[in-house]
Amino acid sequence: MSLLDLNSMAKALPQAWKSTVVGRVGGSNIKVLRMDEMPSAAEVHDYNEGLLVISGQLLLEVKGEVIRVAQGQLYLAEAGIAHAVLSGSHGTLVIVDI
């Protein structure tokens, strides 16, 4: 087992919103990324995606609703449902592809 400092890993990434795989559990990828204040276009996946905020906050728009995911909270983005990142998201995000 390895001890991972997710905040340090995210800060060291060369680009915001570009994740890197830090491990796998079963068939699931565990990824970390650094969020900045910039929005990103809506995404739709054919798998569920767990979005865990380690620091800062993640602001999402899902089905016309704004959802704020705070530090220590996890949002489950369901397969086939579009979700867009809104301005104001910042900090460290862990993504688990389920």
N, CA and C atoms as an extended XYZ file, in Angstrom:
294
Properties=species:S:1:pos:R:3:atomname:S:1:resname:S:1:resid:I:1 pbc="F F F"
N         0.847       -1.195        0.000 N   MET     1
C         0.000        0.000        0.000 CA  MET     1
C         0.878        1.239        0.000 C   MET     1
N         0.377        2.255       -0.671 N   SER     2
C         1.082        3.531       -0.728 CA  SER     2
C         0.214        4.615       -0.110 C   SER     2
N         0.862        5.569        0.506 N   LEU     3
C         0.181        6.741        1.041 CA  LEU     3
C         0.260        7.833       -0.019 C   LEU     3
N        -0.891        8.369       -0.412 N   LEU     4
C        -0.941        9.377       -1.468 CA  LEU     4
C        -1.413       10.706       -0.894 C   LEU     4
N        -0.693       11.767       -1.172 N   ASP     5
C        -1.102       13.126       -0.800 CA  ASP     5
C        -1.810       13.721       -2.016 C   ASP     5
N        -3.125       13.595       -2.037 N   LEU     6
C        -3.906       13.974       -3.208 CA  LEU     6
C        -3.834       15.463       -3.513 C   LEU     6
N        -3.821       16.313       -2.487 N   ASN     7
C        -3.702       17.754       -2.730 CA  ASN     7
C        -2.372       18.093       -3.397 C   ASN     7
N        -1.291       17.503       -2.914 N   SER     8
C         0.031       17.754       -3.510 CA  SER     8
C         0.089       17.228       -4.934 C   SER     8
N        -0.496       16.069       -5.168 N   MET     9
C        -0.502       15.498       -6.516 CA  MET     9
C        -1.265       16.407       -7.478 C   MET     9
N        -2.408       16.913       -7.038 N   ALA    10
C        -3.221       17.792       -7.889 CA  ALA    10
C        -2.479       19.081       -8.199 C   ALA    10
N        -1.846       19.667       -7.186 N   LYS    11
C        -1.110       20.924       -7.393 CA  LYS    11
C         0.058       20.752       -8.357 C   LYS    11
N         0.647       19.550       -8.387 N   ALA    12
C         1.802       19.291       -9.244 CA  ALA    12
C         1.424       19.006      -10.700 C   ALA    12
N         0.141       18.807      -10.970 N   LEU    13
C        -0.278       18.525      -12.342 CA  LEU    13
C        -0.029       19.748      -13.230 C   LEU    13
N         0.412       19.541      -14.458 N   PRO    14
C         0.749       20.665      -15.330 CA  PRO    14
C        -0.450       21.474      -15.815 C   PRO    14
N        -1.644       20.905      -15.726 N   GLN    15
C        -2.819       21.577      -16.274 CA  GLN    15
C        -4.039       21.292      -15.407 C   GLN    15
N        -4.850       22.328      -15.167 N   ALA    16
C        -6.117       22.141      -14.464 CA  ALA    16
C        -7.072       21.340      -15.342 C   ALA    16
N        -7.964       20.628      -14.702 N   TRP    17
C        -9.013       19.841      -15.364 CA  TRP    17
C        -8.472       18.699      -16.208 C   TRP    17
N        -7.215       18.329      -16.012 N   LYS    18
C        -6.618       17.197      -16.711 CA  LYS    18
C        -6.244       16.173      -15.648 C   LYS    18
N        -7.040       15.098      -15.545 N   SER    19
C        -6.850       14.140      -14.467 CA  SER    19
C        -5.711       13.167      -14.757 C   SER    19
N        -5.237       12.557      -13.680 N   THR    20
C        -4.268       11.483      -13.788 CA  THR    20
C        -4.753       10.325      -12.915 C   THR    20
N        -4.574        9.105      -13.398 N   VAL    21
C        -4.976        7.914      -12.644 CA  VAL    21
C        -3.944        7.674      -11.545 C   VAL    21
N        -4.423        7.575      -10.299 N   VAL    22
C        -3.524        7.331       -9.177 CA  VAL    22
C        -3.628        5.899       -8.662 C   VAL    22
N        -4.643        5.163       -9.120 N   GLY    23
C        -4.793        3.775       -8.707 CA  GLY    23
C        -6.042        3.153       -9.288 C   GLY    23
N        -6.174        1.866       -9.040 N   ARG    24
C        -7.349        1.124       -9.483 CA  ARG    24
C        -7.842        0.265       -8.326 C   ARG    24
N        -9.145        0.175       -8.196 N   VAL    25
C        -9.780       -0.714       -7.226 CA  VAL    25
C       -10.786       -1.536       -8.019 C   VAL    25
N       -10.578       -2.850       -8.074 N   GLY    26
C       -11.421       -3.672       -8.921 CA  GLY    26
C       -11.301       -3.166      -10.345 C   GLY    26
N       -12.428       -2.881      -10.975 N   GLY    27
C       -12.421       -2.341      -12.331 CA  GLY    27
C       -12.538       -0.836      -12.382 C   GLY    27
N       -12.391       -0.162      -11.253 N   SER    28
C       -12.596        1.289      -11.195 CA  SER    28
C       -11.274        2.052      -11.169 C   SER    28
N       -11.194        3.085      -12.005 N   ASN    29
C       -10.056        4.006      -11.950 CA  ASN    29
C       -10.294        5.034      -10.858 C   ASN    29
N        -9.241        5.380      -10.138 N   ILE    30
C        -9.266        6.480       -9.187 CA  ILE    30
C        -8.345        7.552       -9.759 C   ILE    30
N        -8.923        8.735       -9.997 N   LYS    31
C        -8.180        9.818      -10.639 CA  LYS    31
C        -8.205       11.052       -9.748 C   LYS    31
N        -7.198       11.895       -9.900 N   VAL    32
C        -7.151       13.168       -9.185 CA  VAL    32
C        -6.921       14.275      -10.207 C   VAL    32
N        -7.490       15.436       -9.921 N   LEU    33
C        -7.244       16.599      -10.770 CA  LEU    33
C        -7.339       17.869       -9.956 C   LEU    33
N        -6.789       18.927      -10.534 N   ARG    34
C        -6.841       20.260       -9.936 CA  ARG    34
C        -7.916       21.056      -10.663 C   ARG    34
N        -8.848       21.595       -9.894 N   MET    35
C        -9.883       22.444      -10.469 CA  MET    35
C        -9.398       23.889      -10.429 C   MET    35
N        -9.797       24.674      -11.436 N   ASP    36
C        -9.572       26.108      -11.373 CA  ASP    36
C       -10.931       26.779      -11.523 C   ASP    36
N       -10.955       28.056      -11.651 N   GLU    37
C       -12.215       28.800      -11.656 CA  GLU    37
C       -12.974       28.704      -12.980 C   GLU    37
N       -12.394       28.072      -13.979 N   MET    38
C       -12.986       28.042      -15.312 CA  MET    38
C       -14.068       26.963      -15.428 C   MET    38
N       -15.124       27.265      -16.179 N   PRO    39
C       -16.166       26.260      -16.414 CA  PRO    39
C       -15.705       25.244      -17.462 C   PRO    39
N       -16.413       24.139      -17.561 N   SER    40
C       -16.158       23.192      -18.650 CA  SER    40
C       -17.497       22.717      -19.203 C   SER    40
N       -17.477       22.344      -20.445 N   ALA    41
C       -18.694       21.930      -21.148 CA  ALA    41
C       -19.284       20.664      -20.527 C   ALA    41
N       -20.552       20.465      -20.783 N   ALA    42
C       -21.251       19.280      -20.266 CA  ALA    42
C       -20.626       18.008      -20.819 C   ALA    42
N       -20.592       17.000      -19.961 N   GLU    43
C       -20.097       15.678      -20.328 CA  GLU    43
C       -21.178       14.653      -20.033 C   GLU    43
N       -21.177       13.578      -20.811 N   VAL    44
C       -22.045       12.432      -20.567 CA  VAL    44
C       -21.159       11.200      -20.674 C   VAL    44
N       -21.267       10.306      -19.702 N   HIS    45
C       -20.481        9.076      -19.713 CA  HIS    45
C       -21.410        7.869      -19.770 C   HIS    45
N       -20.874        6.741      -20.207 N   ASP    46
C       -21.655        5.510      -20.215 CA  ASP    46
C       -21.387        4.681      -18.949 C   ASP    46
N       -20.864        5.335      -17.937 N   TYR    47
C       -20.591        4.721      -16.637 CA  TYR    47
C       -20.877        5.757      -15.547 C   TYR    47
N       -21.130        5.288      -14.340 N   ASN    48
C       -21.291        6.200      -13.202 CA  ASN    48
C       -19.930        6.773      -12.840 C   ASN    48
N       -19.960        7.989      -12.297 N   GLU    49
C       -18.730        8.677      -11.930 CA  GLU    49
C       -18.923        9.295      -10.550 C   GLU    49
N       -18.082        8.908       -9.588 N   GLY    50
C       -18.103        9.520       -8.266 CA  GLY    50
C       -17.182       10.724       -8.262 C   GLY    50
N       -17.684       11.887       -7.844 N   LEU    51
C       -16.911       13.127       -7.810 CA  LEU    51
C       -16.756       13.550       -6.357 C   LEU    51
N       -15.575       13.327       -5.789 N   LEU    52
C       -15.285       13.573       -4.382 CA  LEU    52
C       -14.397       14.801       -4.248 C   LEU    52
N       -14.906       15.833       -3.583 N   VAL    53
C       -14.140       17.063       -3.384 CA  VAL    53
C       -13.254       16.900       -2.148 C   VAL    53
N       -11.953       16.991       -2.361 N   ILE    54
C       -10.975       16.883       -1.269 CA  ILE    54
C       -10.747       18.250       -0.633 C   ILE    54
N       -10.651       19.287       -1.477 N   SER    55
C       -10.534       20.658       -0.987 CA  SER    55
C       -11.264       21.570       -1.968 C   SER    55
N       -11.731       22.706       -1.467 N   GLY    56
C       -12.432       23.660       -2.317 CA  GLY    56
C       -13.889       23.292       -2.503 C   GLY    56
N       -14.396       23.518       -3.723 N   GLN    57
C       -15.783       23.193       -4.035 CA  GLN    57
C       -15.927       22.906       -5.523 C   GLN    57
N       -16.918       22.122       -5.849 N   LEU    58
C       -17.269       21.809       -7.226 CA  LEU    58
C       -18.691       22.296       -7.453 C   LEU    58
N       -18.873       23.114       -8.477 N   LEU    59
C       -20.201       23.593       -8.841 CA  LEU    59
C       -20.594       22.927      -10.151 C   LEU    59
N       -21.714       22.221      -10.126 N   LEU    60
C       -22.195       21.483      -11.288 CA  LEU    60
C       -23.563       21.983      -11.719 C   LEU    60
N       -23.859       21.818      -12.982 N   GLU    61
C       -25.220       21.988      -13.470 CA  GLU    61
C       -25.666       20.640      -14.015 C   GLU    61
N       -26.758       20.129      -13.441 N   VAL    62
C       -27.310       18.838      -13.833 CA  VAL    62
C       -28.810       19.016      -14.030 C   VAL    62
N       -29.287       18.744      -15.223 N   LYS    63
C       -30.719       18.881      -15.543 CA  LYS    63
C       -31.252       20.263      -15.176 C   LYS    63
N       -30.446       21.318      -15.436 N   GLY    64
C       -30.870       22.685      -15.157 CA  GLY    64
C       -30.747       23.110      -13.709 C   GLY    64
N       -30.297       22.227      -12.831 N   GLU    65
C       -30.149       22.524      -11.403 CA  GLU    65
C       -28.677       22.736      -11.068 C   GLU    65
N       -28.384       23.764      -10.259 N   VAL    66
C       -27.022       23.999       -9.792 CA  VAL    66
C       -26.805       23.192       -8.512 C   VAL    66
N       -25.732       22.435       -8.497 N   ILE    67
C       -25.395       21.592       -7.350 CA  ILE    67
C       -24.014       21.996       -6.853 C   ILE    67
N       -23.924       22.311       -5.567 N   ARG    68
C       -22.647       22.654       -4.942 CA  ARG    68
C       -22.172       21.439       -4.157 C   ARG    68
N       -20.988       20.950       -4.508 N   VAL    69
C       -20.373       19.830       -3.806 CA  VAL    69
C       -19.224       20.412       -2.991 C   VAL    69
N       -19.359       20.365       -1.676 N   ALA    70
C       -18.378       20.964       -0.776 CA  ALA    70
C       -17.281       19.965       -0.409 C   ALA    70
N       -16.235       20.490        0.210 N   GLN    71
C       -15.131       19.653        0.691 CA  GLN    71
C       -15.682       18.517        1.547 C   GLN    71
N       -15.259       17.300        1.241 N   GLY    72
C       -15.707       16.128        1.997 CA  GLY    72
C       -16.988       15.513        1.466 C   GLY    72
N       -17.588       16.125        0.450 N   GLN    73
C       -18.813       15.584       -0.139 CA  GLN    73
C       -18.515       14.890       -1.464 C   GLN    73
N       -19.384       13.933       -1.804 N   LEU    74
C       -19.261       13.178       -3.039 CA  LEU    74
C       -20.564       13.303       -3.811 C   LEU    74
N       -20.461       13.568       -5.102 N   TYR    75
C       -21.623       13.598       -5.979 CA  TYR    75
C       -21.515       12.414       -6.925 C   TYR    75
N       -22.588       11.660       -7.083 N   LEU    76
C       -22.608       10.543       -8.015 CA  LEU    76
C       -23.243       11.009       -9.314 C   LEU    76
N       -22.425       11.153      -10.345 N   ALA    77
C       -22.905       11.519      -11.678 CA  ALA    77
C       -23.314       10.221      -12.369 C   ALA    77
N       -24.595       10.079      -12.601 N   GLU    78
C       -25.115        8.832      -13.153 CA  GLU    78
C       -24.832        8.721      -14.647 C   GLU    78
N       -24.607        7.510      -15.093 N   ALA    79
C       -24.370        7.227      -16.505 CA  ALA    79
C       -25.514        7.788      -17.345 C   ALA    79
N       -25.158        8.401      -18.469 N   GLY    80
C       -26.158        8.906      -19.390 CA  GLY    80
C       -26.744       10.257      -19.049 C   GLY    80
N       -26.362       10.853      -17.913 N   ILE    81
C       -26.883       12.157      -17.486 CA  ILE    81
C       -25.783       13.207      -17.667 C   ILE    81
N       -26.082       14.256      -18.433 N   ALA    82
C       -25.095       15.319      -18.682 CA  ALA    82
C       -24.836       16.118      -17.405 C   ALA    82
N       -23.586       16.469      -17.182 N   HIS    83
C       -23.205       17.331      -16.061 CA  HIS    83
C       -22.112       18.287      -16.542 C   HIS    83
N       -22.286       19.570      -16.233 N   ALA    84
C       -21.342       20.605      -16.635 CA  ALA    84
C       -20.747       21.249      -15.394 C   ALA    84
N       -19.475       21.601      -15.460 N   VAL    85
C       -18.800       22.308      -14.376 CA  VAL    85
C       -19.002       23.806      -14.575 C   VAL    85
N       -19.391       24.492      -13.509 N   LEU    86
C       -19.646       25.930      -13.554 CA  LEU    86
C       -18.446       26.720      -13.024 C   LEU    86
N       -18.373       27.997      -13.418 N   SER    87
C       -17.342       28.893      -12.888 CA  SER    87
C       -17.402       28.910      -11.367 C   SER    87
N       -16.249       29.014      -10.741 N   GLY    88
C       -16.190       29.063       -9.282 CA  GLY    88
C       -15.734       27.758       -8.655 C   GLY    88
N       -15.652       26.691       -9.457 N   SER    89
C       -15.127       25.422       -8.946 CA  SER    89
C       -13.622       25.575       -8.757 C   SER    89
N       -13.095       25.090       -7.640 N   HIS    90
C       -11.662       25.190       -7.378 CA  HIS    90
C       -11.263       24.155       -6.335 C   HIS    90
N        -9.989       23.810       -6.314 N   GLY    91
C        -9.468       22.877       -5.318 CA  GLY    91
C        -9.069       21.555       -5.937 C   GLY    91
N        -9.188       20.497       -5.140 N   THR    92
C        -8.773       19.157       -5.554 CA  THR    92
C       -10.002       18.258       -5.645 C   THR    92
N       -10.075       17.542       -6.767 N   LEU    93
C       -11.200       16.633       -7.023 CA  LEU    93
C       -10.656       15.237       -7.279 C   LEU    93
N       -11.282       14.245       -6.644 N   VAL    94
C       -10.992       12.843       -6.929 CA  VAL    94
C       -12.182       12.296       -7.702 C   VAL    94
N       -11.892       11.609       -8.799 N   ILE    95
C       -12.929       11.004       -9.635 CA  ILE    95
C       -12.769        9.496       -9.569 C   ILE    95
N       -13.868        8.811       -9.284 N   VAL    96
C       -13.871        7.348       -9.294 CA  VAL    96
C       -14.820        6.909      -10.394 C   VAL    96
N       -14.271        6.273      -11.436 N   ASP    97
C       -15.093        5.731      -12.507 CA  ASP    97
C       -15.653        4.388      -12.049 C   ASP    97
N       -16.967        4.315      -11.970 N   ILE    98
C       -17.603        3.118      -11.417 CA  ILE    98
C       -18.212        2.300      -12.536 C   ILE    98
